[in-house]
């Protein structure tokens, strides 16, 4: 719209300028012709006139308002008179006459512009008379007034035309872009949908009347509908594959529990045989240790699969303060080489959740800090309430002053089988599922977890609603 306004305004300005120049030229030429005619008619009256006779000469002529006459003798004496709008003859003052430049005429057809102080511009013609020079002409005020009225008319016409043009363009553009707005609104609604996980179905489509393939904008709407169809089909296929994989992991984990328990049981039973050789005993101990590790991995996978399905949670009132104190006490025993601190208020922090799973969250975060930091590191667990009323949240923080986490790995910490070997010192191995389990449990409790880390300052923060929520 601004571009159209700019071009139209430019056209109007050019038209106004050209019209004004042409009209001014025509009017000035017409005025020059009138001046020549006036001088010709006044010629007989000017013969024999003296320098003081300008008012008398004008009085004897029938001239229009705005006529000026100046006479100059060979001695340099001047007189001048002017006919005002009321046909009254006004004598020019000495200062007005002194400011005039009366050139000797070079030809009878020469008409020029002369300015009289206090009266404005005149188109005049000079001529010789016996004993001196005469200059006679007419005011250009009427020409200037005509040009001014023309420019005023063009200005108002331009403003009115631009207003009508703006209204017309607005209606036309809004009507023409209506299908595009429908496309944008559909895209915005789709963009607000969470598409990264869970069952997702994109029902939004551009209305059929706004997706007419016969127009350019309609083609955009039709293309967006086709794209949404493909994305919806892909999301459905992804969800189906995720459900199959989740079912497979749950079934496989469940089925592996029995043979692993048997391996562990038989290895423990065999170790009780006093006739075993030292080599055989070491092998059985190794088998037992690996069976224990595999059992833990299977249990973690089974827990994740059940959390994904919305199972494994038994809701009740959970005292997070007590769980935090107990978890720190357990870690003091498991990691005496670390410095353990706890910061909690005297009033207990109560949330709605599964006691066992929330205890697992705290224990995993503390164990993660102990496992991935060197001896002497200070680990601080703090618990506090944030917000008021229905927006109150319980904030659990686990902070350590260890070497920190590589920024390239921070975005992957909560994915399954993510390992931090490259960023933190490790004293023991792990399955890479600990933080994934923590996130799954926190998400199942309608909470949030995030991490900030730099050398000497790493903090895991868990925020949970501090009021009962619907587990569904």
N, C-alpha and C positions, 0 to 999 in steps of 0.2 A: 504493500500500500504506500509506504514512504517513497519507494522508487517511482511508482506511478504519479504520486503527488509531485515529486521533484521534476519529472519530465513535463507534466502538464503545466506546472508553475513556470518552468523555463520557457515553454512555448508561449504562454501568456505574456511573459516579460519581453520576449523577443518581438511578439506581435505589437505590444504596446510601444516598445522603443521604435520599431520601424514605422508604425502608424504616426507616432508623435513627430518623428523626424520629417516624414513626408508631408504631414499636415502643416507642420511649422514652416517648411519650405514653401508650400503652396500659399499659405496665408501671408508669409513675408513677401513673396513675389507679388501677390495681389496688393498688399499694402504699398509696395514700391511703385506699382502701376498707379495707385491712387495718388501717391506723392507726386509723381511726374505730371499726372493730370492736373493736380492742384497747383503746381508751380506754373504750368502752362496757362491756366486760367488766371492766375494772379499776376502774370507777367506785365500786362499793361499798367497795373496799379503800382508796380514796383519801380517803373521808370520815373526818374526824377525824385525819388524818395530820399530823404536824408536819414542820418543815423538815428534821429529821435522819432522817426515816423512809424516804427513797427506797430504800436498800438493802433494808430490811425489807419494803417493799411489793413490790419486784421478786422477793424471795425467796418471797413467798407467792403469786405469780402464775405461771401456766404460759405463758411467753412465749418466742418463738423467739429465736435468737441475733441480735444486732444491735439489740435493743430498748434504748432509752434513756429514763430517767425523771428529771425535774428538778422539785423542789418549792421553792416560795418563799412565805414567810410575809408577812403584811402589814408586818412590821418589816424586810423585805428579807433575812432569813436564807435561805440556799439549801442544798440538798443534792441530789446527783445520783448515779445509778448506771447501769451499762452491763452488758449481758449479752454476753460474748464468744463466740467460735466454739465454745468448750468448755463452754458453759452456765455458766460461772463469772461471778459478779457482781463487777464492778469498780467501786469508788467513784470518782466524778469528783473531781479535785483542785480545790483552791481557784482556781488560775489558770484551769483549764478552765471552772469555773462563772462566774468573773468576766468571762470573754469572751463569755458568752451574753447575748443580748438577748431577754428574755421579755416579749413584748407581751401586754397584757390582751386576752382573747378578745373578738371582735366577733360571733361566732356559733359554734354548735356544729359547723357543717360546714366551717369554715375550716381548711384544711391547708396548711402552708407548709414551706419548706426552711430548715433550721437547720444551721450548721456548728459542730462541736465540735472544738476544737484537739486534734490528734493522733489523732482518730477518724474525721474525714471528715464527709460530709453525711448529714443525716437528714431524713426527711419526718415532721413532727411536727404535733400538734394541741394547742392550749392550752385549758384549761378552768379554771373556778373551783371551789374547794372551800372549805368553811368555814375562814376564817382565812388564805386565801392563794390562790396560783395553781399549777396543775400543768401541766407540758408533757411529753407522752409521744409517742414516735414510733419509727420503725424506720429502720435504715441503708439508704442507696441503693446500697451497694456491690454488692449482687447485681444490681441493675438495670444499673449501669455495667459489671459483668463480662459480663452478657448482651449488652449493646450492643457491648462490645469483641470478644467472640467472634463476634458477627454480622459486624462490620466485618472481622475477620481472615479469616473464612470467605469473605466477598465478595472480599477482596483476593486470596487464593490462587485462588479460582474465576476471578476476572478475569484473573489472570496465566496460568493454565492455558488459559482460553478464548482469550486473545490469542495464545498460542503455537500452539494448534491452528488458530486463524483465520489466523495468519501463514503456517503451513505450507500450509494449503489455498489461500490466495490466491496464494502463490508458485507452487504447482503449476498452478493454473488460469491465472494470468497468463502464465507461461512457455509453457504449452501454447498459450494463445490468441495469444501474440505470436511463436510459432515461424515462421509465414509472414512476419512483418515482419522478423525477423532474417535470413531467407533473402533478402529484398529488399535489406536493408542490406548484406549480404555481397556480393551480386551487384553492387550499385552501387559498393562499395569496390574490387572487382576491376577493374571497368571504369574507375574513376577513376585507377587506377595504370597504365593503358595509355597510351603516347604516341600521341595522336591528331592531333597538329598537322602531321605530314608523313609521307611514305612510304606504303607499302602497309599498310593497317590493316583488320583484320577482327575484328569484335566477336562472339566465339563465346559469351560469357557470357549466360546467361538464367536467370531465376527458374524453379526446377523446376515442372513442370505441377501437381503436387499442392499447391504453395504459391501457385498463381495461380488459385484457384477464384473465378470472377466472382460466385458466389452469396454471398460474404461481403465485408465492407468491406475487410479487409486483403488478401483475395485479389484484389479489384479493383485495389488498388495494385500488386500483383505483375503482374497482367495488363497494367495500363497501362504499367509499366516495360518489360515484354517488347515491347509495341507500340512504345514509344519507341526501344528499342534496335534493333528492326527498321528503323525509319525512319532512325536515325543510321547504322547499318551500310550501308544502301542509299545514303545520302548520301555517306558516306566512299568507298564503292566508285565512285560517280559522280565524286567529286572526284579520286580517284586516276586514274581513266580519263582525265579531262580534263587532269590534270597530265601524264600520259604523252603524250597527244596534243600538248599544247603544247610539251613538252620535245622530242619528235620533230620537231615543226614548226620550233622554233628551231634545233635541230641541223642539220636538212636545209637550212633557209634560209641559215643561216650558212655551211654548207659550199658551197652553190651560189653565194653572193655572193662568195666568195673569188676565184673565177676572173675574173668581170667587173671586180671592183675591181683585181685585179692587172693586167688588161689596160688599164684606164683609167690606172693609174699608169704602166705601161710606155709607153703611147702619149704621155702627157703629157711624160715624160722625153725620149722620142725627139723629139717636136716641139720641145722647148725647145732642142735642138741645132741647129735650122735658123737660120742667121745672118740669113736674110731676114725673120724675124718682126719685126713692129712692136712698139713698147714696150707698147702696150695689149694686143696678143695675147699677148705674153710674160707679162705680169702675170696675165692670165686663166688661162693654162696653169699658172702657178705656184700660183694659187689652187686650180685643179682638182686639182693634184698634192697639195697640203696636205690638202685635204678627203678625197681618196681614202686618204691615209695615216691620217687620223683615223677614217674609216669602217672601214678594214681593222682597226685596233686594236679598235674596238667589236665588229666581227664575230668577231674572234679571242677576245675576252673572252666573248661570248655562247656561242660554240662550246665554250670551255673549261668554262663553268658547266654547260652541258648534258651534257657528257661526265662531269664530276664527279658530277652528279646520277645518272648511270647507273652510277657506280662504275668508270669508265674513267679513263685519263690518268695513273695513278699507277704508277711503277716503283719498287718498294721496294728499299732497300739501307741500309747504314750511312752516316749523314749526320753530318758534323762541323759542328754548329751554331756553334761558336766561330769556325771559319774563315769560314763564310758571313756571320756578323755583322760581322766585321772587314772583309771585302771589301765588304759592302753600305754600311757607314759610309764607307769610302774612296771609293766611287762617289758618294755623296751630298755629300761634301766638294767634289768637282769640280762636281757639278750645282748645289749651293747654297752658294757661298762666302760669301754674306751671312749665313749662319747659323753658330752655334757648335756643332760636333759633338763629342760625347764618347762613349766606349765603355768599358764596365766588364765585363770577363770575367776568369775565373780562368785560371791558367796551364794547368791540366789541361783538355783538350778535353771538350766535352759532346757525347756521341754519342747519337743517337736513330735509330730505324728509320723510314725514310720515303723520299720522292722528293726527291732533291737539287734538281732544277730547281724544283719547286713550293714547297718550303720556302724556297728563295732568293727566289721571287716573294713569299712572305708577308713576309719581312723587308724586301725592297725596297719593297713597297707601303706598309707601315706607315711607313717612313722618308720615302718620297715624300709620303705623306699629311701627315706632320708638317711637311715643308718647304713644301708647297703651301699649306697652310691657316694658316700662321703668318707674322707679319711678319718683316722682316729684323732680325737681332740676337737672335732667339730661340735659346735653348740647347736642343738636342735630345740626349738621352742614351739610348743603347742598352745594356742590361745583360742578362747571361745568367748563370744560376745553377741549381744543383740543389736540389730540395726533397724532403724525405721520405727514407725508407730502404727498402732491400730492394725488393720487387716494387712498392711504392707510390712509388718514386722518379719525380719528374717534372722535366723541363727547363722552367724559367720564363724566358721572353723578355719583357722590358719595354721599351717605347719611350715615353719621357717627354719632355714639353716644357713650358716655362713661358710658353706663349702665352696668348691671350685666353680659351681654354677653349671648351667646346661647350655650346650651349643645352640645359638639362635636358630640354626638350620633344622634342629631336631624338635624345637619347642612345639611346632604345629603338629607333630606326629606322636607326641608322648602318649596320647589317650587312644591311639589305634592299637589293634590287636597285634601282638608279637613285636611291638616296637621295643627297641633296645637302646640304651643310652651308653653303650660301651665307649663310644668315641668322645663323650663329653664329660664323663665322671669316672672316678676311680672305683673299681668294683673288687670286692673281696670274695664274692661268691657269684655263681651263675643264677639265672632266673628264667622263667618261661616267657616273659614279655607280656603277660596278661594282667599283671597286678593293677596298673593304672587304667586299663580298659575295663576291668571289673569295677573299679572305683567310679568311673564315669557312668557305667551302665546302672549302678545302684543309685547314684545321685540323680540321674535322669529319671529313673523310675520313681523317685521321691519328689519329682517336680522341682528339682534344684538345679544349681549351676556350679561348675567347677572351672577354675582357670589357674594359670601358672604365670608368674613373672620371675625372670632369672637373669642375673648378671653375676660375674665373679664376686663371691663374698656375700651374696644376697639372693637367695632363692626362696620363693613363697608359693605354696599351693593353698588356694582359697576355695572353700566349699560354702555355698550359700543355700540354706534350706528354709522353706516356709515354717515359721514358728507358730502355726495354727493347724488344726486338723484339716486335711484335704481328702477329697474323694480319691481313693486309689485307682479307680477306673479312669 
